[in-house]
Amino acid sequence: MIAPDSRITLSGAPGSPYTRKMLAVLRYRHIPYRLALGLYGAEELPKPKVTLLPTFYFPDADGRLQAVTDSTPIIRRLEGVVSGRSVRPSNPALALLDALLEDYGDEWLTKAMFHYRWHYADDIAKSSAVLPSWRGRLTDDQLKSAGAAFAGRQIPRLRYVGSNEATWSVIEASYTRFLDAMEKHLIEHAFLLGARPGTGDFGMFGQLTQLALFDPTPMALTVLRAPRVLAWTAAVDDLTGLEPTEADWFAMTALPDTLKTILGEVGRVYAPLLIANAKAVQSGAEEVRTEIDGGVWVQQPFAYQAKCLTWLRDEYGALDAESRVQVDSALAGTGCEVLFA
């Protein structure tokens, strides 16, 4: 357990969707924390093996702080040491759906976030002017130089998330469909899996803090097509006042059609990418080339997303027979079935 008078230390920045995701989780779960703004904050903290935001600092067996990244394993780690207000459904079948939705938010919606931010001129200009300012105090000349350098590093990285001339239309069409599906779901439901948030909500929320609340192009689209999504994103930032109960989760036998529509979008775009990417990683191919939503998809293989598929399959494989039947029934016709075939 975490002692009542202790706080988890993490470093991050408001422009990082994963930082925003984890801060919202900590708030909702009433876990005390301290945020070192910027990469390492004002104090000397251990550096992670891979520089990612947010970075958490957990004590090892000897009490020395260790830098830990990757939001999904951190959420599960916190589930093991802090009781109450869980973001993981107790029903293992529903928990599998939750894990899939979180993965879609973390690994597919982030493609839209990165694409819009570093593809359109207005979005590049805003990010270049604002994001470096979260790293410290800068003069006008320093800010201009830092912004240009930041954009110069990020724009070439579009190829890593799969944003290129062949895939732009696929990414943007998918984000529009997601907005429409989520907007319809929120008419009757507070969260993806009922009246309390799961990890899928926080995974999607993190990306939406940028897509709906910061970057000009997707923000304008969100306001136009999905005002409820924009309002939901602002609200999920702080759910400290929500008092969840076990009855707030959907029953696997009564999942709404609006959730099936969202899962259908996952199956339409993200599932085929996970399969194609895993094959490319396994074969050592230099390129992932497949068809998504009727269009050509080309990107570099991404070893981490191959791990994501393995983790999802491991969780599915650990289900009992009844839970597997429930998951199979929930995913039937969504396109997600291929992940567990």
Short mmCIF file of the C-alpha atoms (twelve columns), coordinates in Angstrom:
data_MODEL
# 
_entry.id   MODEL 
# 
loop_
_atom_site.group_PDB 
_atom_site.id 
_atom_site.type_symbol 
_atom_site.label_atom_id 
_atom_site.label_alt_id 
_atom_site.label_comp_id 
_atom_site.label_asym_id 
_atom_site.label_seq_id 
_atom_site.Cartn_x 
_atom_site.Cartn_y 
_atom_site.Cartn_z 
_atom_site.pdbx_PDB_model_num 
ATOM 1   C CA . MET A 1   0.000   0.000   0.000   1 
ATOM 2   C CA . ILE A 2   0.993   3.637   -0.443  1 
ATOM 3   C CA . ALA A 3   1.214   5.381   2.928   1 
ATOM 4   C CA . PRO A 4   -1.371  8.154   3.424   1 
ATOM 5   C CA . ASP A 5   1.320   10.794  3.822   1 
ATOM 6   C CA . SER A 6   3.333   9.750   0.768   1 
ATOM 7   C CA . ARG A 7   3.033   10.947  -2.788  1 
ATOM 8   C CA . ILE A 8   3.966   9.286   -6.040  1 
ATOM 9   C CA . THR A 9   6.400   11.391  -8.039  1 
ATOM 10  C CA . LEU A 10  6.051   11.644  -11.783 1 
ATOM 11  C CA . SER A 11  7.387   13.967  -14.445 1 
ATOM 12  C CA . GLY A 12  5.384   15.081  -17.435 1 
ATOM 13  C CA . ALA A 13  3.920   17.964  -19.396 1 
ATOM 14  C CA . PRO A 14  0.410   19.185  -20.304 1 
ATOM 15  C CA . GLY A 15  1.107   18.613  -24.002 1 
ATOM 16  C CA . SER A 16  1.689   14.899  -23.404 1 
ATOM 17  C CA . PRO A 17  -1.532  12.876  -23.815 1 
ATOM 18  C CA . TYR A 18  -0.131  10.085  -21.661 1 
ATOM 19  C CA . THR A 19  0.750   12.515  -18.878 1 
ATOM 20  C CA . ARG A 20  -2.822  13.800  -18.948 1 
ATOM 21  C CA . LYS A 21  -4.118  10.225  -18.974 1 
ATOM 22  C CA . MET A 22  -2.166  9.271   -15.876 1 
ATOM 23  C CA . LEU A 23  -2.901  12.461  -13.944 1 
ATOM 24  C CA . ALA A 24  -6.613  11.835  -14.515 1 
ATOM 25  C CA . VAL A 25  -6.235  8.237   -13.278 1 
ATOM 26  C CA . LEU A 26  -4.416  9.388   -10.140 1 
ATOM 27  C CA . ARG A 27  -7.060  12.009  -9.407  1 
ATOM 28  C CA . TYR A 28  -9.954  9.626   -9.956  1 
ATOM 29  C CA . ARG A 29  -8.381  6.947   -7.772  1 
ATOM 30  C CA . HIS A 30  -7.549  9.485   -5.013  1 
ATOM 31  C CA . ILE A 31  -3.854  8.578   -5.192  1 
ATOM 32  C CA . PRO A 32  -1.648  11.425  -3.885  1 
ATOM 33  C CA . TYR A 33  1.026   12.552  -6.312  1 
ATOM 34  C CA . ARG A 34  3.497   15.294  -7.101  1 
ATOM 35  C CA . LEU A 35  4.170   16.348  -10.688 1 
ATOM 36  C CA . ALA A 36  7.614   17.504  -11.752 1 
ATOM 37  C CA . LEU A 37  6.707   19.681  -14.717 1 
ATOM 38  C CA . GLY A 38  8.991   19.128  -17.643 1 
ATOM 39  C CA . LEU A 39  11.120  16.104  -18.373 1 
ATOM 40  C CA . TYR A 40  12.948  15.783  -15.061 1 
ATOM 41  C CA . GLY A 41  11.670  18.782  -13.125 1 
ATOM 42  C CA . ALA A 42  13.780  21.077  -11.005 1 
ATOM 43  C CA . GLU A 43  15.425  18.268  -9.048  1 
ATOM 44  C CA . GLU A 44  17.740  15.473  -10.043 1 
ATOM 45  C CA . LEU A 45  15.689  12.383  -10.787 1 
ATOM 46  C CA . PRO A 46  16.810  9.118   -12.375 1 
ATOM 47  C CA . LYS A 47  16.493  8.983   -16.127 1 
ATOM 48  C CA . PRO A 48  14.468  6.225   -17.815 1 
ATOM 49  C CA . LYS A 49  16.048  3.888   -20.350 1 
ATOM 50  C CA . VAL A 50  13.701  5.358   -22.965 1 
ATOM 51  C CA . THR A 51  12.700  9.004   -22.650 1 
ATOM 52  C CA . LEU A 52  8.912   9.005   -22.468 1 
ATOM 53  C CA . LEU A 53  6.326   11.139  -20.701 1 
ATOM 54  C CA . PRO A 54  5.065   10.618  -18.139 1 
ATOM 55  C CA . THR A 55  7.880   9.032   -16.159 1 
ATOM 56  C CA . PHE A 56  7.007   7.624   -12.732 1 
ATOM 57  C CA . TYR A 57  9.515   7.192   -9.930  1 
ATOM 58  C CA . PHE A 58  8.894   4.161   -7.741  1 
ATOM 59  C CA . PRO A 59  11.184  3.036   -4.903  1 
ATOM 60  C CA . ASP A 60  12.918  -0.308  -5.356  1 
ATOM 61  C CA . ALA A 61  13.517  -2.840  -2.567  1 
ATOM 62  C CA . ASP A 62  16.328  -0.657  -1.212  1 
ATOM 63  C CA . GLY A 63  14.257  2.525   -1.320  1 
ATOM 64  C CA . ARG A 64  16.073  3.989   -4.318  1 
ATOM 65  C CA . LEU A 65  13.877  5.659   -6.925  1 
ATOM 66  C CA . GLN A 66  13.600  3.890   -10.263 1 
ATOM 67  C CA . ALA A 67  12.299  5.584   -13.419 1 
ATOM 68  C CA . VAL A 68  9.343   3.706   -14.927 1 
ATOM 69  C CA . THR A 69  7.440   4.512   -18.118 1 
ATOM 70  C CA . ASP A 70  4.505   3.033   -20.081 1 
ATOM 71  C CA . SER A 71  1.105   4.009   -18.771 1 
ATOM 72  C CA . THR A 72  -0.705  0.668   -19.147 1 
ATOM 73  C CA . PRO A 73  1.625   -1.422  -16.932 1 
ATOM 74  C CA . ILE A 74  1.771   1.472   -14.439 1 
ATOM 75  C CA . ILE A 75  -2.028  1.503   -14.144 1 
ATOM 76  C CA . ARG A 76  -1.998  -2.214  -13.447 1 
ATOM 77  C CA . ARG A 77  0.819   -1.802  -10.951 1 
ATOM 78  C CA . LEU A 78  -1.175  0.816   -9.079  1 
ATOM 79  C CA . GLU A 79  -4.188  -1.509  -9.058  1 
ATOM 80  C CA . GLY A 80  -2.067  -3.940  -7.064  1 
ATOM 81  C CA . VAL A 81  -0.928  -1.495  -4.396  1 
ATOM 82  C CA . VAL A 82  -3.882  0.876   -3.976  1 
ATOM 83  C CA . SER A 83  -7.328  -0.512  -3.215  1 
ATOM 84  C CA . GLY A 84  -10.677 1.004   -4.133  1 
ATOM 85  C CA . ARG A 85  -11.954 3.059   -7.066  1 
ATOM 86  C CA . SER A 86  -10.549 0.548   -9.543  1 
ATOM 87  C CA . VAL A 87  -10.323 1.406   -13.229 1 
ATOM 88  C CA . ARG A 88  -10.356 -2.275  -14.148 1 
ATOM 89  C CA . PRO A 89  -13.741 -4.047  -14.316 1 
ATOM 90  C CA . SER A 90  -14.004 -7.000  -11.931 1 
ATOM 91  C CA . ASN A 91  -15.704 -9.051  -14.658 1 
ATOM 92  C CA . PRO A 92  -12.765 -10.556 -16.628 1 
ATOM 93  C CA . ALA A 93  -14.664 -10.491 -19.927 1 
ATOM 94  C CA . LEU A 94  -15.499 -6.813  -19.527 1 
ATOM 95  C CA . ALA A 95  -11.899 -6.179  -18.427 1 
ATOM 96  C CA . LEU A 96  -10.704 -7.652  -21.738 1 
ATOM 97  C CA . LEU A 97  -12.931 -5.238  -23.668 1 
ATOM 98  C CA . ASP A 98  -11.614 -2.425  -21.481 1 
ATOM 99  C CA . ALA A 99  -8.005  -3.389  -22.258 1 
ATOM 100 C CA . LEU A 100 -8.782  -3.411  -25.981 1 
ATOM 101 C CA . LEU A 101 -10.384 0.033   -25.810 1 
ATOM 102 C CA . GLU A 102 -7.438  1.419   -23.847 1 
ATOM 103 C CA . ASP A 103 -5.028  0.008   -26.399 1 
ATOM 104 C CA . TYR A 104 -7.013  1.582   -29.233 1 
ATOM 105 C CA . GLY A 105 -6.837  4.956   -27.488 1 
ATOM 106 C CA . ASP A 106 -3.148  4.690   -26.708 1 
ATOM 107 C CA . GLU A 107 -1.992  3.238   -29.999 1 
ATOM 108 C CA . TRP A 108 -4.487  4.279   -32.693 1 
ATOM 109 C CA . LEU A 109 -5.996  7.590   -31.578 1 
ATOM 110 C CA . THR A 110 -2.453  8.783   -30.952 1 
ATOM 111 C CA . LYS A 111 -1.904  8.513   -34.705 1 
ATOM 112 C CA . ALA A 112 -4.630  11.124  -35.203 1 
ATOM 113 C CA . MET A 113 -3.180  13.275  -32.426 1 
ATOM 114 C CA . PHE A 114 0.331   13.233  -33.882 1 
ATOM 115 C CA . HIS A 115 -0.916  13.575  -37.455 1 
ATOM 116 C CA . TYR A 116 -3.052  16.671  -36.855 1 
ATOM 117 C CA . ARG A 117 -0.430  18.305  -34.625 1 
ATOM 118 C CA . TRP A 118 2.451   18.031  -37.059 1 
ATOM 119 C CA . HIS A 119 0.731   17.999  -40.458 1 
ATOM 120 C CA . TYR A 120 -1.278  21.230  -40.532 1 
ATOM 121 C CA . ALA A 121 0.351   24.660  -40.469 1 
ATOM 122 C CA . ASP A 122 -1.862  26.172  -37.745 1 
ATOM 123 C CA . ASP A 123 -1.324  23.190  -35.484 1 
ATOM 124 C CA . ILE A 124 2.435   23.197  -36.045 1 
ATOM 125 C CA . ALA A 125 2.560   26.913  -35.252 1 
ATOM 126 C CA . LYS A 126 0.614   26.551  -32.011 1 
ATOM 127 C CA . SER A 127 2.572   23.536  -30.792 1 
ATOM 128 C CA . SER A 128 5.889   25.137  -31.704 1 
ATOM 129 C CA . ALA A 129 4.969   28.250  -29.699 1 
ATOM 130 C CA . VAL A 130 3.435   26.583  -26.653 1 
ATOM 131 C CA . LEU A 131 5.009   23.184  -26.035 1 
ATOM 132 C CA . PRO A 132 8.583   24.419  -25.421 1 
ATOM 133 C CA . SER A 133 7.270   26.939  -22.878 1 
ATOM 134 C CA . TRP A 134 6.364   24.074  -20.533 1 
ATOM 135 C CA . ARG A 135 10.046  23.212  -20.278 1 
ATOM 136 C CA . GLY A 136 11.064  26.467  -18.623 1 
ATOM 137 C CA . ARG A 137 11.333  30.235  -18.954 1 
ATOM 138 C CA . LEU A 138 12.454  31.375  -22.390 1 
ATOM 139 C CA . THR A 139 13.078  34.715  -24.022 1 
ATOM 140 C CA . ASP A 140 11.267  35.432  -27.291 1 
ATOM 141 C CA . ASP A 141 14.343  34.486  -29.297 1 
ATOM 142 C CA . GLN A 142 14.876  31.328  -27.275 1 
ATOM 143 C CA . LEU A 143 11.235  30.334  -27.669 1 
ATOM 144 C CA . LYS A 144 11.330  30.855  -31.423 1 
ATOM 145 C CA . SER A 145 14.503  28.799  -31.706 1 
ATOM 146 C CA . ALA A 146 13.215  26.064  -29.389 1 
ATOM 147 C CA . GLY A 147 9.920   25.890  -31.274 1 
ATOM 148 C CA . ALA A 148 11.644  25.498  -34.617 1 
ATOM 149 C CA . ALA A 149 13.931  22.822  -33.211 1 
ATOM 150 C CA . PHE A 150 11.010  20.983  -31.611 1 
ATOM 151 C CA . ALA A 151 8.998   20.966  -34.832 1 
ATOM 152 C CA . GLY A 152 12.117  19.921  -36.726 1 
ATOM 153 C CA . ARG A 153 12.382  16.846  -34.511 1 
ATOM 154 C CA . GLN A 154 8.708   15.927  -34.430 1 
ATOM 155 C CA . ILE A 155 7.616   16.345  -38.042 1 
ATOM 156 C CA . PRO A 156 10.034  13.663  -39.372 1 
ATOM 157 C CA . ARG A 157 8.648   11.305  -36.696 1 
ATOM 158 C CA . LEU A 158 5.279   11.252  -38.449 1 
ATOM 159 C CA . ARG A 159 6.539   8.209   -40.309 1 
ATOM 160 C CA . TYR A 160 6.813   6.275   -37.036 1 
ATOM 161 C CA . VAL A 161 3.089   6.631   -36.284 1 
ATOM 162 C CA . GLY A 162 2.118   5.923   -39.876 1 
ATOM 163 C CA . SER A 163 1.127   9.424   -40.982 1 
ATOM 164 C CA . ASN A 164 2.143   9.789   -44.603 1 
ATOM 165 C CA . GLU A 165 0.657   10.680  -47.952 1 
ATOM 166 C CA . ALA A 166 -0.852  7.210   -48.347 1 
ATOM 167 C CA . THR A 167 -2.503  7.156   -44.917 1 
ATOM 168 C CA . TRP A 168 -3.639  10.725  -44.197 1 
ATOM 169 C CA . SER A 169 -7.178  10.174  -45.427 1 
ATOM 170 C CA . VAL A 170 -7.517  6.913   -43.470 1 
ATOM 171 C CA . ILE A 171 -6.440  8.579   -40.220 1 
ATOM 172 C CA . GLU A 172 -8.744  11.564  -40.616 1 
ATOM 173 C CA . ALA A 173 -11.762 9.528   -41.694 1 
ATOM 174 C CA . SER A 174 -11.260 7.229   -38.717 1 
ATOM 175 C CA . TYR A 175 -11.089 10.123  -36.260 1 
ATOM 176 C CA . THR A 176 -14.304 11.554  -37.681 1 
ATOM 177 C CA . ARG A 177 -16.093 8.218   -37.330 1 
ATOM 178 C CA . PHE A 178 -14.795 7.841   -33.788 1 
ATOM 179 C CA . LEU A 179 -16.149 11.276  -32.878 1 
ATOM 180 C CA . ASP A 180 -19.554 10.421  -34.306 1 
ATOM 181 C CA . ALA A 181 -19.673 7.077   -32.493 1 
ATOM 182 C CA . MET A 182 -18.492 8.483   -29.164 1 
ATOM 183 C CA . GLU A 183 -20.878 11.430  -29.421 1 
ATOM 184 C CA . LYS A 184 -23.829 9.084   -29.876 1 
ATOM 185 C CA . HIS A 185 -22.668 6.865   -26.989 1 
ATOM 186 C CA . LEU A 186 -22.443 9.815   -24.616 1 
ATOM 187 C CA . ILE A 187 -26.078 10.728  -25.178 1 
ATOM 188 C CA . GLU A 188 -27.106 7.910   -22.832 1 
ATOM 189 C CA . HIS A 189 -23.924 6.738   -21.096 1 
ATOM 190 C CA . ALA A 190 -21.379 8.535   -18.929 1 
ATOM 191 C CA . PHE A 191 -18.428 6.334   -19.865 1 
ATOM 192 C CA . LEU A 192 -17.492 3.607   -22.310 1 
ATOM 193 C CA . LEU A 193 -18.450 0.700   -20.061 1 
ATOM 194 C CA . GLY A 194 -21.161 2.205   -17.909 1 
ATOM 195 C CA . ALA A 195 -21.479 4.843   -15.224 1 
ATOM 196 C CA . ARG A 196 -17.851 4.634   -14.083 1 
ATOM 197 C CA . PRO A 197 -14.610 5.010   -16.056 1 
ATOM 198 C CA . GLY A 198 -12.301 2.206   -17.092 1 
ATOM 199 C CA . THR A 199 -8.812  2.300   -18.517 1 
ATOM 200 C CA . GLY A 200 -10.326 2.641   -21.991 1 
ATOM 201 C CA . ASP A 201 -11.900 5.950   -20.996 1 
ATOM 202 C CA . PHE A 202 -8.597  7.280   -19.703 1 
ATOM 203 C CA . GLY A 203 -6.706  6.035   -22.774 1 
ATOM 204 C CA . MET A 204 -9.064  7.867   -25.109 1 
ATOM 205 C CA . PHE A 205 -9.244  10.879  -22.791 1 
ATOM 206 C CA . GLY A 206 -5.476  11.369  -22.934 1 
ATOM 207 C CA . GLN A 207 -5.443  11.705  -26.715 1 
ATOM 208 C CA . LEU A 208 -8.570  13.876  -26.669 1 
ATOM 209 C CA . THR A 209 -6.937  16.396  -24.316 1 
ATOM 210 C CA . GLN A 210 -4.891  17.326  -27.371 1 
ATOM 211 C CA . LEU A 211 -7.297  16.523  -30.229 1 
ATOM 212 C CA . ALA A 212 -10.355 18.163  -28.658 1 
ATOM 213 C CA . LEU A 213 -8.842  20.753  -26.343 1 
ATOM 214 C CA . PHE A 214 -5.547  21.966  -27.804 1 
ATOM 215 C CA . ASP A 215 -4.708  21.403  -31.474 1 
ATOM 216 C CA . PRO A 216 -6.710  23.812  -33.697 1 
ATOM 217 C CA . THR A 217 -7.659  21.560  -36.617 1 
ATOM 218 C CA . PRO A 218 -9.045  18.526  -34.738 1 
ATOM 219 C CA . MET A 219 -10.464 20.811  -32.032 1 
ATOM 220 C CA . ALA A 220 -12.581 22.634  -34.623 1 
ATOM 221 C CA . LEU A 221 -13.751 19.309  -36.021 1 
ATOM 222 C CA . THR A 222 -14.638 18.074  -32.524 1 
ATOM 223 C CA . VAL A 223 -16.626 21.217  -31.712 1 
ATOM 224 C CA . LEU A 224 -18.528 20.878  -34.967 1 
ATOM 225 C CA . ARG A 225 -19.331 17.159  -34.844 1 
ATOM 226 C CA . ALA A 226 -19.080 16.140  -31.197 1 
ATOM 227 C CA . PRO A 227 -19.649 18.851  -28.568 1 
ATOM 228 C CA . ARG A 228 -20.459 16.158  -25.977 1 
ATOM 229 C CA . VAL A 229 -17.044 14.598  -26.567 1 
ATOM 230 C CA . LEU A 230 -15.365 17.935  -25.937 1 
ATOM 231 C CA . ALA A 231 -17.366 18.449  -22.732 1 
ATOM 232 C CA . TRP A 232 -16.673 14.861  -21.621 1 
ATOM 233 C CA . THR A 233 -12.942 15.335  -22.124 1 
ATOM 234 C CA . ALA A 234 -12.912 18.420  -19.925 1 
ATOM 235 C CA . ALA A 235 -14.909 16.600  -17.244 1 
ATOM 236 C CA . VAL A 236 -12.800 13.416  -17.150 1 
ATOM 237 C CA . ASP A 237 -9.764  15.510  -16.260 1 
ATOM 238 C CA . ASP A 238 -10.954 15.518  -12.640 1 
ATOM 239 C CA . LEU A 239 -13.334 12.803  -11.452 1 
ATOM 240 C CA . THR A 240 -12.406 13.059  -7.785  1 
ATOM 241 C CA . GLY A 241 -16.054 13.675  -6.881  1 
ATOM 242 C CA . LEU A 242 -17.446 10.609  -8.647  1 
ATOM 243 C CA . GLU A 243 -18.469 7.831   -6.239  1 
ATOM 244 C CA . PRO A 244 -18.459 4.581   -8.250  1 
ATOM 245 C CA . THR A 245 -20.192 1.342   -7.348  1 
ATOM 246 C CA . GLU A 246 -19.781 -2.159  -8.734  1 
ATOM 247 C CA . ALA A 247 -23.248 -1.918  -10.276 1 
ATOM 248 C CA . ASP A 248 -22.045 0.963   -12.462 1 
ATOM 249 C CA . TRP A 249 -20.338 -1.394  -14.932 1 
ATOM 250 C CA . PHE A 250 -22.309 -2.701  -17.902 1 
ATOM 251 C CA . ALA A 251 -23.357 -6.332  -17.762 1 
ATOM 252 C CA . MET A 252 -21.747 -8.368  -20.548 1 
ATOM 253 C CA . THR A 253 -25.222 -9.541  -21.516 1 
ATOM 254 C CA . ALA A 254 -26.524 -5.986  -21.942 1 
ATOM 255 C CA . LEU A 255 -23.884 -4.041  -23.855 1 
ATOM 256 C CA . PRO A 256 -25.427 -1.095  -25.743 1 
ATOM 257 C CA . ASP A 257 -25.336 -0.864  -29.517 1 
ATOM 258 C CA . THR A 258 -23.371 2.385   -29.247 1 
ATOM 259 C CA . LEU A 259 -20.491 0.489   -27.620 1 
ATOM 260 C CA . LYS A 260 -20.634 -2.109  -30.390 1 
ATOM 261 C CA . THR A 261 -20.302 0.743   -32.899 1 
ATOM 262 C CA . ILE A 262 -17.156 1.990   -31.154 1 
ATOM 263 C CA . LEU A 263 -15.756 -1.542  -31.096 1 
ATOM 264 C CA . GLY A 264 -16.606 -1.709  -34.793 1 
ATOM 265 C CA . GLU A 265 -14.311 1.243   -35.418 1 
ATOM 266 C CA . VAL A 266 -11.557 -0.515  -33.468 1 
ATOM 267 C CA . GLY A 267 -12.029 -3.574  -35.640 1 
ATOM 268 C CA . ARG A 268 -12.220 -1.545  -38.832 1 
ATOM 269 C CA . VAL A 269 -8.862  0.193   -38.482 1 
ATOM 270 C CA . TYR A 270 -6.800  -0.888  -35.484 1 
ATOM 271 C CA . ALA A 271 -7.272  -4.669  -35.565 1 
ATOM 272 C CA . PRO A 272 -5.934  -5.115  -39.122 1 
ATOM 273 C CA . LEU A 273 -2.980  -2.884  -38.294 1 
ATOM 274 C CA . LEU A 274 -2.107  -4.941  -35.203 1 
ATOM 275 C CA . ILE A 275 -2.185  -8.151  -37.246 1 
ATOM 276 C CA . ALA A 276 -0.118  -6.747  -40.130 1 
ATOM 277 C CA . ASN A 277 2.382   -5.103  -37.810 1 
ATOM 278 C CA . ALA A 278 2.890   -8.283  -35.776 1 
ATOM 279 C CA . LYS A 279 3.585   -10.239 -38.954 1 
ATOM 280 C CA . ALA A 280 6.088   -7.612  -40.111 1 
ATOM 281 C CA . VAL A 281 7.881   -7.573  -36.759 1 
ATOM 282 C CA . GLN A 282 7.992   -11.370 -36.615 1 
ATOM 283 C CA . SER A 283 9.377   -11.675 -40.143 1 
ATOM 284 C CA . GLY A 284 11.846  -8.819  -39.739 1 
ATOM 285 C CA . ALA A 285 10.277  -6.856  -42.587 1 
ATOM 286 C CA . GLU A 286 11.342  -3.251  -43.066 1 
ATOM 287 C CA . GLU A 287 7.822   -2.068  -43.853 1 
ATOM 288 C CA . VAL A 288 4.243   -2.735  -42.838 1 
ATOM 289 C CA . ARG A 289 2.046   -2.664  -45.912 1 
ATOM 290 C CA . THR A 290 -1.604  -3.619  -45.683 1 
ATOM 291 C CA . GLU A 291 -5.106  -2.406  -46.492 1 
ATOM 292 C CA . ILE A 292 -7.119  -0.507  -43.909 1 
ATOM 293 C CA . ASP A 293 -10.612 0.810   -44.572 1 
ATOM 294 C CA . GLY A 294 -10.167 0.297   -48.288 1 
ATOM 295 C CA . GLY A 295 -6.956  2.328   -48.430 1 
ATOM 296 C CA . VAL A 296 -3.267  1.501   -48.510 1 
ATOM 297 C CA . TRP A 297 -1.548  1.598   -45.143 1 
ATOM 298 C CA . VAL A 298 2.233   1.905   -45.047 1 
ATOM 299 C CA . GLN A 299 4.416   2.484   -41.994 1 
ATOM 300 C CA . GLN A 300 7.547   1.255   -40.282 1 
ATOM 301 C CA . PRO A 301 7.093   -1.843  -38.103 1 
ATOM 302 C CA . PHE A 302 6.550   -0.996  -34.444 1 
ATOM 303 C CA . ALA A 303 7.790   -3.620  -31.990 1 
ATOM 304 C CA . TYR A 304 5.808   -2.168  -29.093 1 
ATOM 305 C CA . GLN A 305 2.486   -2.652  -30.867 1 
ATOM 306 C CA . ALA A 306 3.433   -6.287  -31.480 1 
ATOM 307 C CA . LYS A 307 3.757   -6.551  -27.693 1 
ATOM 308 C CA . CYS A 308 0.336   -4.925  -27.315 1 
ATOM 309 C CA . LEU A 309 -1.218  -7.684  -29.407 1 
ATOM 310 C CA . THR A 310 0.580   -10.325 -27.362 1 
ATOM 311 C CA . TRP A 311 -0.681  -8.803  -24.105 1 
ATOM 312 C CA . LEU A 312 -4.263  -8.705  -25.373 1 
ATOM 313 C CA . ARG A 313 -4.043  -12.310 -26.532 1 
ATOM 314 C CA . ASP A 314 -2.517  -13.383 -23.220 1 
ATOM 315 C CA . GLU A 315 -5.403  -11.762 -21.350 1 
ATOM 316 C CA . TYR A 316 -7.891  -13.448 -23.657 1 
ATOM 317 C CA . GLY A 317 -6.106  -16.776 -23.231 1 
ATOM 318 C CA . ALA A 318 -6.385  -16.490 -19.444 1 
ATOM 319 C CA . LEU A 319 -10.180 -16.217 -19.563 1 
ATOM 320 C CA . ASP A 320 -12.353 -19.105 -18.478 1 
ATOM 321 C CA . ALA A 321 -14.618 -20.709 -21.054 1 
ATOM 322 C CA . GLU A 322 -17.716 -18.703 -20.108 1 
ATOM 323 C CA . SER A 323 -15.866 -15.399 -20.256 1 
ATOM 324 C CA . ARG A 324 -14.444 -16.270 -23.677 1 
ATOM 325 C CA . VAL A 325 -17.927 -16.938 -24.968 1 
ATOM 326 C CA . GLN A 326 -19.020 -13.545 -23.620 1 
ATOM 327 C CA . VAL A 327 -16.088 -11.756 -25.279 1 
ATOM 328 C CA . ASP A 328 -16.608 -13.581 -28.561 1 
ATOM 329 C CA . SER A 329 -20.284 -12.623 -28.525 1 
ATOM 330 C CA . ALA A 330 -19.481 -8.971  -27.761 1 
ATOM 331 C CA . LEU A 331 -16.920 -8.755  -30.576 1 
ATOM 332 C CA . ALA A 332 -18.912 -10.696 -33.164 1 
ATOM 333 C CA . GLY A 333 -19.284 -8.610  -36.298 1 
ATOM 334 C CA . THR A 334 -16.989 -5.804  -35.090 1 
ATOM 335 C CA . GLY A 335 -13.858 -6.913  -36.939 1 
ATOM 336 C CA . CYS A 336 -12.003 -7.356  -33.648 1 
ATOM 337 C CA . GLU A 337 -12.500 -11.124 -33.800 1 
ATOM 338 C CA . VAL A 338 -9.303  -11.497 -35.852 1 
ATOM 339 C CA . LEU A 339 -7.245  -10.453 -32.847 1 
ATOM 340 C CA . PHE A 340 -8.172  -13.637 -30.985 1 
ATOM 341 C CA . ALA A 341 -8.755  -16.070 -33.839 1 
# 
